[in-house]
């Protein structure tokens, strides 16, 4: 225990950790402020924080990390630690946003639809991406982000995928690529649905279900639902998909270990269970059934987005732009094709069942 504490103290108690911690906190707070503006609200705070981190990478490299190899390694380690650990904390805190009573009463009809939508979308998007030659890790992250809840799903699923230390850089680049792809895709399809929705002849409720079942980020579903006058049902439908993140993370963790992880030398495979997802469920239960916590849920969710924003900004600081330019195009196309199919499927489900 003493050795464990000393090891982590050496990683945490550094100038680089303080420096990157301050930079990412400022980036997250600025992103939370900027998301209030109409043109930026569709992107959401997490995407904006990622972009700020990517921009901050250049002055950090030039004025600080470029001083020595030790400074560069310290910045990389600090940003990696913040993106990894705060990601899990943020996902757990985001659980307070899920009101299970609402989901299992008003949203009882939405839950089975969400399960089918998420499962089909992930399977279809992953297979399309793989047939195009996309790396398996990037393919599953893009598929999860498209099918579940955008950036939060990408980061949550990434936390379920264990890779050797030498592959951590590639994993971080795949996370950024997947988040960027989903951000762009979600914005495109949110605007598309808002423009085309009234022309389809669907009712307000059906349009709200379509938005909640097909759009990528919660912000996208809320914006479209508000435009249709059906923000409540759109939000419930979207949160039903968010709940599926727990099951998807566990299933993908098992699947990844069996299909993409090397067999240990002792011949015994140990599945990397995403324990932080249990925290997500625990937060949902507490936020739903503990009266005191329910009164401060908005503040807890705001804090969750600040923490996640720091993780996203830290991810942006370490991103490799060359890797993104080289590997991202086919994954973008796979997500686009899947998003078209998802929008049509969601509209059909809304028409038949609502």
HUGI-V732940 format. One line per field, one symbol per residue. ss: DSSP state (~ for helix, > for strand, _ for the rest). phi: phi as a letter, one per 40 degrees, with the letter a starting at -180 (. if undefined). A space follows every 50 residues. Layout:
BEGIN
ss=???
phi=???
END
This chain:
BEGIN
ss=_~~~~~~~~~~~__~~~~~~~~~~~~~~~~~~~~___~~~~__~~~~~~~ ~~~~~~~~~~~~~_~~~_~~~~~~~~~~~~~~~~~~~~~~~~~~~~~__~ ~~~____~~~~~~~~~~~~~~~~~~~~~~~~____~~~~~~~~~~~~___ ~~~~~~~~______~~~~~~~~~~~~~~~~~~~~~~~~~~~~~~~~~~~_ ___~~~~~~~~~~~___~~~~~~~~~~~__~~~~~~~~~~~~~~~~~~~~ ~~~~~~~~~~_______________~~~~~~~~~~~~~~_~~~~~_~~~~ ~~~~~~~~~~~~~~~~~___~~~~~~~~~~~~~~~~~~~~~~~~~~~~~~ ~~~_
phi=.ccccccccccccbcccccccccccccccccccccccdcbcccgcccccc ccccccdccccccbcccaccccccccccccccccccdcccccccdccccc ccccbccdccccccccdcccccccccccccccgcddcccccccccccbag dccdccccccbcbcdcbcccccccccdccccccccccdccccccccdccc gccdcccccdcccbcccdccccccccccgbcccccccccccddcdccccc ccccccccbbbccdccgbcbcccccccccdcdccccccbbdccdcbddcc cdcdcccccccccccccccbccccccbccccccccccccccccccccccc ccbb
END
